[in-house]
Amino acid sequence: MRATLPMPKPLASSCRARAICLGSPLAAQGACAHGVRWIETRSFISYDGERHPRHVIGVNIDVTERKQTEALLKESKARLSAGQVVAFEWDAATGRSQRTITPNVS
């Protein structure tokens, strides 16, 4: 099991302070050691009658697949804006496939 990298203290403090001040849920994301997994934290803060924070209920969610998909989409958009088109051809008779990257001709 890998340890989670801590959120920078000023950022963590400001997120927590904002959630407490506004009475809103807390949501944050962070990468685990070596960037292997992405974890999203969602917490709800409950208050007493005088609006003092009393309890925190939260969950940690593995969002690694979503982060990887977002990175692939970003790369694809960059490639399209650069004018590249990627084509795949597959020959059913031989089972061979070929990938071709060509300039985008508009």
C-alpha positions as CSV (number, residue, x, y, z in Angstrom):
1,M,0.0,0.0,0.0
2,R,1.4,3.4,-0.9
3,A,1.1,6.5,1.3
4,T,-1.0,9.4,0.1
5,L,1.0,12.6,-0.6
6,P,-0.2,15.3,1.7
7,M,-2.0,18.3,0.3
8,P,0.1,21.4,0.8
9,K,-0.7,22.8,4.3
10,P,-1.8,26.3,3.2
11,L,-4.1,24.8,0.6
12,A,-5.6,22.2,3.0
13,S,-6.1,24.9,5.6
14,S,-7.8,27.2,3.2
15,C,-10.1,24.5,1.9
16,R,-11.0,23.4,5.4
17,A,-11.5,27.0,6.6
18,R,-13.7,27.9,3.5
19,A,-15.8,24.8,4.0
20,I,-16.3,25.6,7.7
21,C,-17.0,29.3,7.1
22,L,-19.5,28.7,4.3
23,G,-21.0,25.6,5.9
24,S,-20.4,23.8,2.7
25,P,-19.1,20.3,1.9
26,L,-15.3,19.8,1.5
27,A,-14.0,18.3,-1.8
28,A,-10.3,17.9,-2.7
29,Q,-8.1,15.7,-4.9
30,G,-4.6,14.5,-4.5
31,A,-2.2,12.1,-6.1
32,C,-0.8,9.1,-4.2
33,A,2.9,8.4,-4.0
34,H,4.6,8.2,-7.4
35,G,1.4,9.4,-9.1
36,V,0.0,5.8,-9.2
37,R,-3.5,6.5,-7.9
38,W,-5.6,9.6,-7.7
39,I,-7.9,9.9,-4.6
40,E,-10.8,12.4,-4.2
41,T,-11.9,13.2,-0.7
42,R,-15.5,14.4,-0.1
43,S,-16.5,15.4,3.4
44,F,-19.6,16.9,5.0
45,I,-19.3,18.9,8.2
46,S,-22.1,18.9,10.7
47,Y,-22.6,21.8,13.1
48,D,-24.1,22.3,16.6
49,G,-26.8,24.9,17.3
50,E,-24.2,27.6,17.7
51,R,-22.7,26.8,14.2
52,H,-19.5,25.3,15.7
53,P,-18.2,22.3,13.6
54,R,-18.9,19.1,15.5
55,H,-18.6,16.1,13.2
56,V,-17.1,15.3,9.8
57,I,-18.4,12.5,7.6
58,G,-16.4,11.7,4.6
59,V,-15.4,9.3,1.9
60,N,-12.3,8.7,-0.3
61,I,-12.9,7.8,-3.9
62,D,-10.3,6.4,-6.4
63,V,-10.6,8.6,-9.4
64,T,-7.5,7.4,-11.2
65,E,-9.4,6.1,-14.3
66,R,-11.2,9.4,-14.7
67,K,-7.9,11.3,-14.4
68,Q,-6.3,9.0,-17.1
69,T,-9.3,9.5,-19.4
70,E,-9.1,13.3,-18.9
71,A,-5.3,13.2,-19.8
72,L,-6.0,11.2,-23.0
73,L,-8.8,13.6,-24.0
74,K,-6.5,16.6,-23.5
75,E,-3.8,14.9,-25.6
76,S,-6.3,14.1,-28.3
77,K,-7.6,17.7,-28.4
78,A,-4.0,19.0,-28.6
79,R,-3.3,16.7,-31.5
80,L,-6.4,17.8,-33.4
81,S,-5.7,21.5,-32.8
82,A,-2.1,20.9,-34.1
83,G,-3.7,19.6,-37.3
84,Q,-2.9,15.9,-37.0
85,V,-5.2,13.1,-38.0
86,V,-4.6,9.5,-36.8
87,A,-5.9,6.7,-39.0
88,F,-6.0,3.0,-38.3
89,E,-6.3,0.4,-41.0
90,W,-6.8,-3.3,-40.4
91,D,-6.5,-6.0,-43.0
92,A,-8.9,-8.8,-42.1
93,A,-7.2,-11.3,-44.4
94,T,-3.7,-10.9,-42.8
95,G,-4.7,-9.6,-39.4
96,R,-2.2,-6.7,-39.8
97,S,-3.0,-3.2,-38.6
98,Q,-1.3,0.0,-39.5
99,R,-1.5,3.4,-37.8
100,T,-0.9,6.6,-39.8
101,I,-0.5,10.1,-38.6
102,T,-1.1,12.7,-41.3
103,P,-1.5,16.5,-41.4
104,N,-5.1,17.7,-41.1
105,V,-6.1,19.0,-44.5
106,S,-9.2,21.3,-44.3
